[in-house]
Structure formats: C-alpha cells, structure tokens
Amino acid sequence: MSGNWRRSLDDRAARVHLIGMDEPDLPIARTREAGAISLVRPYAETLTMVAASTLVGMLIAPRWGNSAVDLLYLPAVLAAAGFYGLAPGVLAAVTSALAFNYFFTEPYRTFHIDNPEDIATVVFLFVVAIVTSQLAARMRSGAQAAEAETTVEGGDPVLSAVVGQGR
C-alpha cells in the first residue's frame, strides 16, 4: 500500500512546472486582474438573484397574491450567504426587503407603506433574511475551516489523507 501513494506522489512531482520570474505570463499578474472582478462578482450575483426573485414574484403575485412573494427572497439570501459569505447575505436581505416594499406593498413603486400588516411583513422578511444569512455564512465558514484542517500546508488532499491515516 505504501508503494501506491509514493508512486502517486512521484507522478505529481513529475508534473511540476517552474516559472521563471522573467516570463510574461506570471500567475501573479493574472491574480491581480482577477482580483477586481472577484471582489465585485459576489455582490453583482447577489443583486441578480434578488432581481430574479422579484421577477418571479411579479409573475405569481397576480395569481396568488403578495403573501407568497416574500418567501421567494429567502433562497436568494441563503444562496448569497452560503456561496459568498455574510456581507453579500446582508446585502441580499436589505435589497430583498426594499424590493418587496417597492414592488409588492401599497402604494406601489414607493418606499412608503400605509398598511400596518405590510410593515410587519417587510420587517419580518428582513429579520428572517438577516438571521438566515448569518446561519448560512457560519455554515460556509465552518465548512471552509473543516476543509482547511484536512489539508496539509501546501494543499494536497491525497497527501493529507495519507498523513492522517498514519496518525
């Protein structure tokens, strides 16, 4: 059995490619370019998910009323927090509450609410969205911490599994 994992490590070592500092395609340059996009992308995708929830709500509200629409925003909040963390989850919670207020409470297309039931609905949607985004973000960070514990510095999961069996 020890020969199998040694051969696997030897095969991986044979595939290593060293890059000289004078090469124009340094991974560092590509990382800097991707850095700006990777900072904006979670927030853009979060807003896209909330917008999609709003569009679906506009399709179902005439048939089933506005009470079913507020639940459409929770998957967007969970996805944003689960995939990207707490800040995009909070952004999804805030924009979901604002979108629900703007599009689905009277008077429509304003941020003013006349009906006390609608005030309660918007506040409840916001509170539930904040709580679920925090829970999803905690689950995400816990999963990342567990993954980090299972890999050896350098990050080869196969090697960490072999080292973990030897303990």
ROSE-933463 format. One record per atom (N, C-alpha, C): residue number from 1; atom name; x, y, z. Coordinates in Angstrom, 2 decimals. Example, Ala and Ser with C-alpha at 12.3 -4.5 7.8 and 13.67 -1.06 7.14 Angstrom:
1, N, 13.19, -5.69, 7.80
1, CA, 12.30, -4.50, 7.80
1, C, 13.20, -3.30, 7.80
2, N, 12.85, -2.25, 7.08
2, CA, 13.67, -1.06, 7.14
2, C, 12.90, 0.03, 7.87
REM end
This chain:
1, N, 0.82, -1.19, 0.00
1, CA, 0.00, 0.00, 0.00
1, C, 0.86, 1.26, 0.00
2, N, 2.00, 1.21, 0.69
2, CA, 2.85, 2.40, 0.75
2, C, 3.45, 2.71, -0.62
3, N, 3.61, 1.72, -1.46
3, CA, 4.15, 1.96, -2.79
3, C, 3.19, 2.73, -3.68
4, N, 1.88, 2.47, -3.50
4, CA, 0.87, 3.16, -4.33
4, C, 0.88, 4.66, -4.11
5, N, 0.87, 5.08, -2.87
5, CA, 0.83, 6.53, -2.63
5, C, 2.16, 7.18, -2.95
6, N, 3.26, 6.43, -2.82
6, CA, 4.56, 7.00, -3.22
6, C, 4.61, 7.21, -4.72
7, N, 4.08, 6.24, -5.48
7, CA, 4.04, 6.41, -6.93
7, C, 3.15, 7.59, -7.31
8, N, 2.05, 7.76, -6.60
8, CA, 1.15, 8.88, -6.86
8, C, 1.86, 10.21, -6.60
9, N, 2.62, 10.27, -5.50
9, CA, 3.37, 11.49, -5.20
9, C, 4.47, 11.73, -6.22
10, N, 5.15, 10.66, -6.66
10, CA, 6.18, 10.80, -7.68
10, C, 5.57, 11.29, -8.99
11, N, 4.39, 10.77, -9.36
11, CA, 3.72, 11.23, -10.57
11, C, 3.36, 12.70, -10.48
12, N, 2.88, 13.13, -9.31
12, CA, 2.52, 14.54, -9.15
12, C, 3.76, 15.42, -9.19
13, N, 4.85, 14.98, -8.60
13, CA, 6.08, 15.76, -8.59
13, C, 6.63, 15.90, -10.01
14, N, 6.44, 14.89, -10.85
14, CA, 6.93, 14.94, -12.23
14, C, 6.16, 15.97, -13.04
15, N, 4.95, 16.35, -12.62
15, CA, 4.14, 17.30, -13.37
15, C, 4.35, 18.74, -12.92
16, N, 5.25, 19.00, -12.03
16, CA, 5.50, 20.35, -11.55
16, C, 6.20, 21.16, -12.63
17, N, 5.74, 22.38, -12.84
17, CA, 6.34, 23.27, -13.84
17, C, 6.78, 24.53, -13.11
18, N, 8.04, 24.86, -13.22
18, CA, 8.56, 26.06, -12.58
18, C, 8.53, 27.21, -13.57
19, N, 8.12, 28.37, -13.10
19, CA, 8.02, 29.55, -13.93
19, C, 9.14, 30.51, -13.54
20, N, 9.88, 30.98, -14.54
20, CA, 10.92, 31.96, -14.29
20, C, 10.31, 33.34, -14.04
21, N, 11.00, 34.18, -13.30
21, CA, 10.47, 35.49, -12.95
21, C, 10.38, 36.42, -14.16
22, N, 11.11, 36.10, -15.23
22, CA, 11.09, 36.98, -16.39
22, C, 10.02, 36.58, -17.41
23, N, 9.23, 35.53, -17.13
23, CA, 8.18, 35.12, -18.05
23, C, 7.01, 36.09, -17.98
24, N, 6.44, 36.45, -19.12
24, CA, 5.37, 37.45, -19.14
24, C, 4.04, 36.96, -18.56
25, N, 3.82, 35.65, -18.55
25, CA, 2.54, 35.12, -18.07
25, C, 2.63, 34.65, -16.63
26, N, 3.10, 35.52, -15.77
26, CA, 3.18, 35.15, -14.37
26, C, 1.79, 35.01, -13.77
27, N, 1.57, 34.01, -12.93
27, CA, 0.27, 33.86, -12.28
27, C, -0.07, 35.06, -11.40
28, N, 0.93, 35.78, -10.92
28, CA, 0.67, 36.93, -10.05
28, C, -0.08, 38.00, -10.84
29, N, 0.31, 38.24, -12.09
29, CA, -0.36, 39.25, -12.90
29, C, -1.80, 38.85, -13.16
30, N, -2.03, 37.57, -13.44
30, CA, -3.40, 37.11, -13.66
30, C, -4.22, 37.23, -12.39
31, N, -3.61, 37.01, -11.23
31, CA, -4.32, 37.11, -9.96
31, C, -4.75, 38.55, -9.70
32, N, -3.91, 39.51, -10.00
32, CA, -4.27, 40.92, -9.79
32, C, -5.44, 41.31, -10.67
33, N, -5.44, 40.87, -11.94
33, CA, -6.54, 41.19, -12.84
33, C, -7.83, 40.56, -12.36
34, N, -7.77, 39.33, -11.93
34, CA, -8.96, 38.63, -11.47
34, C, -9.41, 39.16, -10.11
35, N, -8.52, 39.82, -9.36
35, CA, -8.87, 40.30, -8.03
35, C, -10.00, 41.31, -8.03
36, N, -9.98, 42.26, -8.95
36, CA, -11.03, 43.28, -9.00
36, C, -12.37, 42.65, -9.36
37, N, -12.35, 41.73, -10.28
37, CA, -13.58, 41.05, -10.67
37, C, -14.09, 40.19, -9.53
38, N, -13.19, 39.51, -8.84
38, CA, -13.63, 38.63, -7.76
38, C, -14.17, 39.40, -6.57
39, N, -13.81, 40.67, -6.43
39, CA, -14.38, 41.49, -5.36
39, C, -15.81, 41.92, -5.68
40, N, -16.09, 42.22, -6.93
40, CA, -17.39, 42.73, -7.33
40, C, -18.38, 41.60, -7.63
41, N, -17.87, 40.48, -8.12
41, CA, -18.73, 39.40, -8.60
41, C, -19.74, 38.90, -7.55
42, N, -19.36, 38.63, -6.30
42, CA, -20.37, 38.15, -5.35
42, C, -21.53, 39.11, -5.16
43, N, -21.24, 40.41, -5.15
43, CA, -22.30, 41.40, -4.95
43, C, -23.18, 41.52, -6.19
44, N, -22.57, 41.46, -7.37
44, CA, -23.35, 41.51, -8.61
44, C, -24.26, 40.29, -8.73
45, N, -23.74, 39.12, -8.40
45, CA, -24.56, 37.92, -8.47
45, C, -25.65, 37.93, -7.40
46, N, -25.36, 38.51, -6.25
46, CA, -26.37, 38.64, -5.21
46, C, -27.52, 39.51, -5.69
47, N, -27.20, 40.65, -6.27
47, CA, -28.24, 41.54, -6.78
47, C, -29.02, 40.89, -7.92
48, N, -28.35, 40.08, -8.71
48, CA, -29.03, 39.36, -9.80
48, C, -30.02, 38.35, -9.23
49, N, -29.64, 37.65, -8.16
49, CA, -30.56, 36.69, -7.54
49, C, -31.78, 37.38, -6.96
50, N, -31.59, 38.54, -6.34
50, CA, -32.72, 39.29, -5.79
50, C, -33.61, 39.79, -6.92
51, N, -33.01, 40.26, -8.00
51, CA, -33.79, 40.72, -9.15
51, C, -34.59, 39.56, -9.76
52, N, -34.00, 38.39, -9.83
52, CA, -34.71, 37.22, -10.36
52, C, -35.89, 36.85, -9.45
53, N, -35.68, 36.93, -8.14
53, CA, -36.77, 36.66, -7.20
53, C, -37.90, 37.67, -7.39
54, N, -37.55, 38.92, -7.63
54, CA, -38.55, 39.96, -7.85
54, C, -39.34, 39.69, -9.13
55, N, -38.66, 39.28, -10.19
55, CA, -39.35, 38.98, -11.45
55, C, -40.30, 37.80, -11.29
56, N, -39.86, 36.77, -10.60
56, CA, -40.73, 35.62, -10.35
56, C, -41.93, 36.06, -9.50
57, N, -41.67, 36.92, -8.53
57, CA, -42.76, 37.45, -7.70
57, C, -43.78, 38.22, -8.51
58, N, -43.30, 38.99, -9.48
58, CA, -44.22, 39.73, -10.34
58, C, -45.08, 38.80, -11.19
59, N, -44.54, 37.64, -11.51
59, CA, -45.32, 36.67, -12.29
59, C, -46.38, 35.96, -11.44
60, N, -46.06, 35.66, -10.18
60, CA, -47.01, 34.90, -9.37
60, C, -47.93, 35.77, -8.51
61, N, -47.58, 37.03, -8.27
61, CA, -48.39, 37.89, -7.41
61, C, -49.81, 38.10, -7.94
62, N, -50.02, 38.29, -9.23
62, CA, -51.39, 38.48, -9.70
62, C, -52.29, 37.25, -9.46
63, N, -51.68, 36.09, -9.44
63, CA, -52.49, 34.88, -9.27
63, C, -52.66, 34.50, -7.81
64, N, -51.56, 34.54, -7.02
64, CA, -51.61, 34.05, -5.65
64, C, -51.50, 35.15, -4.60
65, N, -51.33, 36.37, -5.00
65, CA, -51.24, 37.47, -4.06
65, C, -49.82, 37.70, -3.59
66, N, -49.65, 38.76, -2.80
66, CA, -48.33, 39.17, -2.36
66, C, -47.80, 38.37, -1.18
67, N, -48.67, 37.64, -0.50
67, CA, -48.20, 36.92, 0.69
67, C, -47.23, 35.80, 0.35
68, N, -47.34, 35.23, -0.82
68, CA, -46.42, 34.16, -1.21
68, C, -45.10, 34.71, -1.74
69, N, -45.08, 35.96, -2.12
69, CA, -43.90, 36.54, -2.77
69, C, -42.74, 36.69, -1.80
70, N, -43.01, 37.04, -0.55
70, CA, -41.90, 37.28, 0.37
70, C, -41.03, 36.06, 0.58
71, N, -41.61, 34.87, 0.44
71, CA, -40.82, 33.64, 0.60
71, C, -39.86, 33.41, -0.57
72, N, -40.12, 34.03, -1.69
72, CA, -39.24, 33.87, -2.86
72, C, -37.87, 34.48, -2.63
73, N, -37.76, 35.42, -1.72
73, CA, -36.49, 36.10, -1.49
73, C, -35.54, 35.29, -0.61
74, N, -36.07, 34.39, 0.19
74, CA, -35.20, 33.65, 1.11
74, C, -34.17, 32.76, 0.41
75, N, -34.52, 32.05, -0.67
75, CA, -33.47, 31.29, -1.36
75, C, -32.33, 32.17, -1.89
76, N, -32.65, 33.38, -2.34
76, CA, -31.60, 34.30, -2.81
76, C, -30.70, 34.69, -1.66
77, N, -31.28, 34.95, -0.49
77, CA, -30.48, 35.32, 0.68
77, C, -29.61, 34.15, 1.12
78, N, -30.18, 32.96, 1.18
78, CA, -29.41, 31.77, 1.57
78, C, -28.29, 31.48, 0.59
79, N, -28.58, 31.59, -0.69
79, CA, -27.54, 31.33, -1.70
79, C, -26.42, 32.36, -1.61
80, N, -26.77, 33.62, -1.45
80, CA, -25.74, 34.66, -1.36
80, C, -24.85, 34.45, -0.15
81, N, -25.45, 34.17, 1.00
81, CA, -24.65, 33.96, 2.21
81, C, -23.89, 32.64, 2.16
82, N, -24.51, 31.61, 1.60
82, CA, -23.86, 30.31, 1.53
82, C, -22.70, 30.27, 0.57
83, N, -22.84, 30.92, -0.56
83, CA, -21.77, 30.92, -1.56
83, C, -20.71, 31.97, -1.31
84, N, -21.12, 33.15, -0.79
84, CA, -20.20, 34.27, -0.75
84, C, -19.91, 34.82, 0.64
85, N, -20.69, 34.48, 1.65
85, CA, -20.40, 34.96, 2.99
85, C, -21.44, 35.93, 3.52
86, N, -21.13, 36.50, 4.67
86, CA, -22.09, 37.32, 5.40
86, C, -22.42, 38.64, 4.70
87, N, -21.44, 39.35, 4.20
87, CA, -21.71, 40.66, 3.59
87, C, -22.66, 40.56, 2.39
88, N, -22.44, 39.65, 1.44
88, CA, -23.43, 39.51, 0.37
88, C, -24.78, 39.02, 0.88
89, N, -24.79, 38.22, 1.93
89, CA, -26.05, 37.78, 2.51
89, C, -26.83, 38.93, 3.11
90, N, -26.13, 39.84, 3.79
90, CA, -26.80, 41.03, 4.35
90, C, -27.28, 41.93, 3.21
91, N, -26.48, 42.08, 2.16
91, CA, -26.91, 42.86, 1.00
91, C, -28.19, 42.26, 0.41
92, N, -28.24, 40.94, 0.31
92, CA, -29.44, 40.28, -0.22
92, C, -30.64, 40.52, 0.70
93, N, -30.42, 40.50, 2.02
93, CA, -31.52, 40.73, 2.96
93, C, -32.07, 42.15, 2.83
94, N, -31.18, 43.12, 2.75
94, CA, -31.60, 44.52, 2.65
94, C, -32.31, 44.77, 1.32
95, N, -31.72, 44.32, 0.22
95, CA, -32.33, 44.57, -1.08
95, C, -33.63, 43.78, -1.26
96, N, -33.73, 42.62, -0.63
96, CA, -34.98, 41.85, -0.70
96, C, -36.11, 42.59, 0.00
97, N, -35.82, 43.10, 1.19
97, CA, -36.85, 43.85, 1.92
97, C, -37.25, 45.11, 1.16
98, N, -36.27, 45.81, 0.60
98, CA, -36.58, 47.02, -0.17
98, C, -37.36, 46.70, -1.45
99, N, -36.97, 45.64, -2.14
99, CA, -37.67, 45.26, -3.37
99, C, -39.10, 44.83, -3.07
100, N, -39.28, 44.05, -2.00
100, CA, -40.64, 43.64, -1.63
100, C, -41.48, 44.86, -1.30
101, N, -40.92, 45.79, -0.54
101, CA, -41.64, 47.01, -0.20
101, C, -41.98, 47.82, -1.45
102, N, -41.03, 47.98, -2.34
102, CA, -41.22, 48.83, -3.52
102, C, -42.22, 48.24, -4.52
103, N, -42.13, 46.93, -4.76
103, CA, -42.94, 46.33, -5.82
103, C, -44.23, 45.68, -5.34
104, N, -44.31, 45.27, -4.07
104, CA, -45.43, 44.43, -3.67
104, C, -46.27, 44.97, -2.51
105, N, -45.98, 46.16, -2.01
105, CA, -46.83, 46.75, -0.97
105, C, -47.41, 48.06, -1.49
106, N, -48.65, 48.34, -1.05
106, CA, -49.31, 49.58, -1.46
106, C, -48.82, 50.72, -0.60
107, N, -48.66, 51.89, -1.13
107, CA, -48.71, 52.28, -2.55
107, C, -47.51, 51.73, -3.31
108, N, -47.80, 51.17, -4.47
108, CA, -46.77, 50.54, -5.28
108, C, -45.78, 51.56, -5.83
109, N, -44.57, 51.12, -6.09
109, CA, -43.47, 51.90, -6.66
109, C, -43.04, 53.06, -5.76
110, N, -43.23, 52.88, -4.45
110, CA, -42.72, 53.83, -3.45
110, C, -42.16, 53.03, -2.28
111, N, -41.40, 53.70, -1.43
111, CA, -40.91, 53.04, -0.22
111, C, -41.79, 53.37, 0.98
112, N, -42.95, 53.94, 0.73
112, CA, -43.90, 54.27, 1.78
112, C, -44.87, 53.09, 1.95
113, N, -45.20, 52.77, 3.21
113, CA, -46.12, 51.67, 3.49
113, C, -47.28, 52.24, 4.30
114, N, -48.52, 52.02, 3.81
114, CA, -49.71, 52.50, 4.51
114, C, -50.30, 51.46, 5.45
115, N, -50.24, 50.22, 5.07
115, CA, -50.90, 49.15, 5.81
115, C, -49.97, 48.61, 6.91
116, N, -50.43, 48.56, 8.17
116, CA, -49.59, 48.02, 9.25
116, C, -49.21, 46.55, 9.03
117, N, -50.06, 45.79, 8.37
117, CA, -49.72, 44.39, 8.08
117, C, -48.53, 44.30, 7.12
118, N, -48.48, 45.22, 6.16
118, CA, -47.35, 45.24, 5.23
118, C, -46.06, 45.64, 5.94
119, N, -46.17, 46.55, 6.90
119, CA, -44.99, 46.93, 7.69
119, C, -44.46, 45.71, 8.41
120, N, -45.35, 44.96, 9.03
120, CA, -44.93, 43.75, 9.75
120, C, -44.31, 42.73, 8.80
121, N, -44.88, 42.60, 7.61
121, CA, -44.36, 41.64, 6.64
121, C, -42.94, 42.02, 6.20
122, N, -42.74, 43.29, 5.90
122, CA, -41.41, 43.74, 5.44
122, C, -40.39, 43.59, 6.57
123, N, -40.76, 43.97, 7.78
123, CA, -39.84, 43.85, 8.92
123, C, -39.53, 42.38, 9.18
124, N, -40.56, 41.52, 9.15
124, CA, -40.35, 40.10, 9.39
124, C, -39.47, 39.49, 8.29
125, N, -39.71, 39.87, 7.04
125, CA, -38.87, 39.40, 5.94
125, C, -37.42, 39.79, 6.17
126, N, -37.19, 41.03, 6.57
126, CA, -35.84, 41.50, 6.80
126, C, -35.17, 40.74, 7.95
127, N, -35.88, 40.55, 9.06
127, CA, -35.29, 39.85, 10.21
127, C, -34.98, 38.40, 9.87
128, N, -35.91, 37.74, 9.22
128, CA, -35.67, 36.34, 8.83
128, C, -34.51, 36.25, 7.84
129, N, -34.44, 37.18, 6.92
129, CA, -33.35, 37.18, 5.94
129, C, -32.00, 37.41, 6.61
130, N, -31.93, 38.31, 7.58
130, CA, -30.67, 38.56, 8.29
130, C, -30.26, 37.32, 9.07
131, N, -31.19, 36.72, 9.79
131, CA, -30.87, 35.53, 10.59
131, C, -30.41, 34.38, 9.70
132, N, -31.14, 34.13, 8.62
132, CA, -30.74, 33.03, 7.74
132, C, -29.42, 33.31, 7.04
133, N, -29.15, 34.57, 6.71
133, CA, -27.86, 34.86, 6.08
133, C, -26.71, 34.63, 7.05
134, N, -26.91, 34.97, 8.32
134, CA, -25.87, 34.71, 9.32
134, C, -25.65, 33.21, 9.50
135, N, -26.73, 32.45, 9.55
135, CA, -26.59, 31.00, 9.69
135, C, -25.88, 30.38, 8.49
136, N, -26.27, 30.79, 7.30
136, CA, -25.63, 30.25, 6.09
136, C, -24.17, 30.65, 6.02
137, N, -23.85, 31.88, 6.42
137, CA, -22.46, 32.32, 6.41
137, C, -21.63, 31.54, 7.43
138, N, -22.20, 31.27, 8.59
138, CA, -21.49, 30.45, 9.59
138, C, -21.25, 29.04, 9.08
139, N, -22.26, 28.47, 8.42
139, CA, -22.07, 27.13, 7.85
139, C, -20.96, 27.14, 6.82
140, N, -20.93, 28.18, 6.00
140, CA, -19.89, 28.29, 4.98
140, C, -18.51, 28.40, 5.61
141, N, -18.36, 29.26, 6.62
141, CA, -17.04, 29.41, 7.24
141, C, -16.65, 28.15, 8.00
142, N, -17.62, 27.44, 8.59
142, CA, -17.32, 26.17, 9.24
142, C, -16.85, 25.13, 8.25
143, N, -17.47, 25.08, 7.09
143, CA, -17.05, 24.13, 6.06
143, C, -15.66, 24.47, 5.54
144, N, -15.38, 25.76, 5.39
144, CA, -14.05, 26.16, 4.94
144, C, -13.00, 25.82, 6.00
145, N, -13.32, 26.00, 7.27
145, CA, -12.37, 25.66, 8.33
145, C, -12.12, 24.16, 8.38
146, N, -13.18, 23.38, 8.20
146, CA, -13.01, 21.92, 8.19
146, C, -12.17, 21.47, 7.01
147, N, -12.37, 22.10, 5.87
147, CA, -11.57, 21.75, 4.69
147, C, -10.11, 22.13, 4.89
148, N, -9.88, 23.28, 5.52
148, CA, -8.51, 23.72, 5.77
148, C, -7.80, 22.77, 6.74
149, N, -8.52, 22.22, 7.70
149, CA, -7.92, 21.29, 8.65
149, C, -7.52, 19.97, 7.99
150, N, -8.25, 19.58, 6.95
150, CA, -7.98, 18.29, 6.33
150, C, -6.84, 18.32, 5.33
151, N, -6.39, 19.50, 4.96
151, CA, -5.29, 19.57, 4.01
151, C, -4.00, 19.97, 4.71
152, N, -2.92, 19.42, 4.27
152, CA, -1.61, 19.75, 4.80
152, C, -1.19, 21.07, 4.17
153, N, -0.35, 21.85, 4.85
153, CA, 0.13, 23.08, 4.24
153, C, 0.72, 22.75, 2.88
154, N, 0.26, 23.39, 1.89
154, CA, 0.63, 23.06, 0.52
154, C, -0.58, 22.54, -0.22
155, N, -1.54, 21.99, 0.51
155, CA, -2.86, 21.73, 0.00
155, C, -3.12, 20.50, -0.83
156, N, -2.45, 19.40, -0.65
156, CA, -2.76, 18.20, -1.40
156, C, -3.67, 17.31, -0.57
157, N, -4.96, 17.17, -0.92
157, CA, -5.87, 16.36, -0.14
157, C, -5.47, 14.89, -0.08
158, N, -4.86, 14.36, -1.16
158, CA, -4.41, 12.96, -1.16
158, C, -3.32, 12.77, -0.13
159, N, -2.37, 13.68, -0.11
159, CA, -1.28, 13.60, 0.84
159, C, -1.79, 13.75, 2.27
160, N, -2.73, 14.66, 2.49
160, CA, -3.25, 14.84, 3.85
160, C, -4.02, 13.62, 4.31
161, N, -4.70, 12.92, 3.38
161, CA, -5.41, 11.71, 3.76
161, C, -4.42, 10.62, 4.15
162, N, -3.32, 10.52, 3.43
162, CA, -2.29, 9.52, 3.76
162, C, -1.64, 9.86, 5.09
163, N, -1.33, 11.12, 5.30
163, CA, -0.71, 11.54, 6.57
163, C, -1.69, 11.33, 7.70
164, N, -2.96, 11.61, 7.48
164, CA, -3.98, 11.43, 8.51
164, C, -4.15, 9.97, 8.90
165, N, -3.95, 9.02, 7.96
165, CA, -4.06, 7.60, 8.26
165, C, -2.88, 7.13, 9.09
166, N, -1.75, 7.80, 8.97
166, CA, -0.56, 7.38, 9.69
166, C, -0.57, 7.79, 11.14
167, N, -1.47, 8.66, 11.55
167, CA, -1.52, 9.11, 12.93
167, C, -2.09, 8.08, 13.85
REM end
